Amino acid sequence: MRWRWMQDVIGISGLESVYEDELRGKDGVETITRNSDGVIVDTKITTVPEPGHTVQLTINSDFQRAVDKALANNIDMINRVYNTGDMKAAAGAAVVLDVKDGSVLAAANYPSFDQNLYATNYSEYSADPSLPLFNRALQGLYTPGSTFKPAVAVAALDSGLINQYSTVNCTGVYTYYKDYHPRCTRHGHSGNIDVVTAIKWSCNIFFYDVGRRLTSDVYDAYAYKLGLGQRTGVEVNEAVGRLTKKTDKNYTSSLDIQAAIGQGNTVVSPIQLATYAATLANNGVRYRTHFVKAILDTNTGEVLSETQPEVMDVIEGNGNTFDLVRQGMKLVPSTISGKISSYPIAIACKTGTPQRSETYASGKHYLNAMMIAYLPADDPEIAIGITVEYGGYGARTGDLVVDIANAYFAMKDGTLEVDPYVDPRTVVQEDAAASDTAQTAPDAANDAQTDAAAAEPQQITAPAGVTEEENNDAMLAQ
C-alpha cells in the first residue's frame, strides 16, 4: 500500500479517485546537512520530484457549459409555460455521447453546484432538498416510458416475430386480458399499424401485443445488449438499474405488456439512455461509454496511452431490423411542434412520458419527461439521453435536443460561445401576465398530438383555454 504524507491532497471520489496513481506523481527528497552546531551548511535535491500525469477527458468544457445552460433553460421553460401549479420540474439530466466511439461529450445535471465552492458550501449543498450533489446523469434511475419501445421493436424484428409488413389492429383499447384493458390514444393512427408507424406515433396497442407475444425474457435480452439495465463501462461509479423480470415478486402476465411500453419495474439512468440511443444509431454495435480520452505526460504533452473504442456487444440484426427502427425514430420529430420538427438537419428520436408513483388526483399521476435522440439521423455523430423530473410530456424536451445540436455543431466549427451561466432559480420572474400568458407553448401541439384528453398533470384544474392530452404511457392505469 502506498503511503501518503498528512498534507497530501488525494482524489477521494470520481475520476480523481480512479486515476489517483496517474495524477499523483512522485515526491522529491531534499537533503539538508547541518554542522555540529545545528547550522545548515548544505542543501541539495537528492531525488527529483516528478509531476503526475495529465488525465485528458473526452468532455469539451465549452460544450459542457452549453449543455448545462440548455438543460437549465429547458426546465425553466417547462415551469414557466406548463407547470404553473405547485409542483415544479426541479431536476433533470442530459448526457451526450460520440456515437463513433462511446466517449462522453457532456454530462449535465440540474441542479448542480460550483465545484470551486464545494468545500466552503458543502453544508449548504448537502442540505438542499433539490440534491445538487446527486449525480443524476450517472446515478439517477428513472422509468424509461416510451423511449423503451425501440428496444422492443428491435427484439421483435430480429427474433422474426414480426417483419416490416406485420400489423397490429389499434382500436384504442387492448382487450386480450379479461379484466385489464389498457388504452392507446390513437392520435395520428388507428386500424392496422406496422412497426414504423407504431414508433412514429408511439402506439401502445402495437407494443402491448408485440410485448406480450415476445415476453419480457426476450425483449429484456435485447434491451441489455442495447445498453439498458447494465453497466455502460464508464470509469466511475454508476447506477445499474434493472429491467422487469418474470422473477419479480409482483410479476403477473400483464406486467409483460406494461414493461413493453417502458413501465413496470424497469428503471434506467440517463447515461444508459444515451448509450442505448448510440447503439441504435450504430445499428446494434454498442461501444463502452467512457470519460477518459488519454493519459498525457504533463511536461511534454506526449500521449502515453489513449482510450480506444471498445465494442461491448453487438446485435447483428435480421435484415432490415435497424433500418426500420431508425426509420420510425426519424419520423418522430414530425409529430412534435417546436424547433425539432423543422430543424434543417434530420434528427431521430423517441419521447417518453412515464408515470411517477405520486398522484395529483384520483388515478392521475405526475409525469417525467424522457427523450432519446441521435443526429444527424442518416449519419449519426452524437446520441443524447434526457430526463426531466416532473417535466410532464417527453416532447417538451424537443427544443433541448435542438439546443444541444446547435451547440455541438458550433463546437465542431469553432464558433461555440457560451454566456456566463445564470441559474434560473436565482432569477426573479416577471409577473406571469406580462411575460408568460402571451406566448404559445412550443410543444403544445405535440402534446395534443400524442396524448389523450386530460388536464395538465401538474395542476388539478387546467387554466382557461388550455388543454393537453395524456401521453400514451399514462394510459396504462386506465
Residue, then its C-alpha position, 0 to 999 in steps of 0.5 A: m500500500r502506498w503511503r501518503w504524507m498528512q498534507d497530501v491532497i488525494g482524489i477521494s471520489g470520481l475520476e480523481s479517485v480512479y486515476e489517483d496513481e496517474l495524477r499523483g506523481k512522485d515526491g522529491v527528497e531534499t537533503i539538508t546537512r547541518n554542522s555540529d552546531g545545528v547550522i545548515v551548511d548544505t542543501k541539495i535535491t537528492t531525488v527529483p520530484e516528478p509531476g503526475h500525469t495529465v488525465q485528458l477527458t473526452i468532455n469539451s468544457d465549452f460544450q459542457r457549459a452549453v449543455d448545462k445552460a440548455l438543460a437549465n433553460n429547458i426546465d425553466m421553460i417547462n415551469r414557466v409555460y406548463n407547470t404553473g401549479d405547485m409542483k415544479a420540474a426541479a431536476g433533470a439530466a442530459v448526457v451526450l455521447d460520440v456515437k463513433d466511439g462511446s466517449v462522453l461529450a457532456a454530462a449535465n445535471y440540474p441542479s448542480f453546484d460550483q465545484n470551486l465552492y464545494a468545500t466552503n458550501y458543502s453544508e449548504y449543498s448537502a442540505d438542499p432538498s433539490l440534491p445538487l450533489f446527486n449525480r443524476a446523469l450517472q446515478g439517477l434511475y428513472t422509468p424509461g416510458s416510451t423511449f423503451k419501445p425501440a428496444v422492443a421493436v428491435a427484439a421483435l424484428d430480429s427474433g422474426l416475430i414480426n417483419q416490416y409488413s406485420t400489423v397490429n389492429c389499434t382500436g384504442v383499447y387492448t382487450y386480450y386480458k379479461d379484466y385489464h384493458p389498457r388504452c392507446t390514444r390513437h392520435g395520428h393512427s388507428g386500424n392496422i399499424d406496422v412497426v414504423t408507424a407504431i414508433k412514429w406515433s408511439c402506439n401502445i396497442f402495437f407494443y402491448d401485443v408485440g410485448r406480450r407475444l415476445t415476453s419480457d425474457v426476450y425483449d429484456a435480452y435485447a434491451y441489455k445488449l442495447g445498453l439498458g439495465q447494465r453497466t455502460g463501462v464508464e470509469v466511475n461509479e454508476a447506477v445499474g438499474r434493472l429491467t422487469k423480470k418474470t422473477d419479480k415478486n409482483y410479476t403477473s402476465s400483464l406486467d409483460i405488456q406494461a414493461a413493453i411500453g417502458q413501465g413496470n419495474t424497469v428503471v434506467s439512468p440517463i447515461q444508459l439512455a444515451t448509450y442505448a440511443a448510440t447503439l441504435a444509431n450504430n445499428g446494434v454495435r454498442y461501444r463502452t461509454h467512457f470519460v477518459k480520452a488519454i493519459l498525457d505526460t504533463n511536461t511534454g504533452e506526449v500521449l502515453s496511452e489513449t482510450q480506444p473504442e471498445v465494442m461491448d456487444v453487438i446485435e447483428g440484426n435480421g435484415n432490415t431490423f435497424d433500418l426500420v427502427r431508425q426509420g420510425m425514430k426519424l419520423v418522430p420529430s414530425t409529430i412534435s411542434g417546436k424547433i425539432s420538427s423543422y430543424p434543417i438537419a434530420i434528427a431521430c428520436k423517441t419521447g417518453t412520458p412515464q408515470r411517477s408513483e405520486t398522484y395529483a388526483s384520483g388515478k392521475h399521476y405526475l409525469n417525467a419527461m424522457m427523450i432519446a435522440y441521435l443526429p444527424a439521423d442518416d449519419p449519426e455523430i452524437a446520441i443524447g439521453i434526457t430526463v426531466e423530473y416532473g417535466g410532464y410530456g417527453a416532447r417538451t424536451g424537443d427544443l433541448v435536443v435542438d439546443i444541444a445540436n446547435a451547440y455541438f455543431a458550433m463546437k465542431d466549427g469553432t464558433l461555440e460561445v457560451d454566456p456566463y451561466v445564470d441559474p434560473r432559480t436565482v432569477v426573479q420572474e416577471d409577473a406571469a401576465a406580462s411575460d408568460t400568458a402571451q406566448t404559445a407553448p412550443d410543444a403544445a401541439n405535440d402534446a395534443q398530438t400524442d396524448a389523450a384528453a386530460a388536464e395538465p398533470q401538474q395542476i388539478t384544474a387546467p387554466a382557461g383555454v388550455t388543454e393537453e392530452e395524456n401521453n400514451d404511457a399514462m394510459l396504462a392505469q386506465 
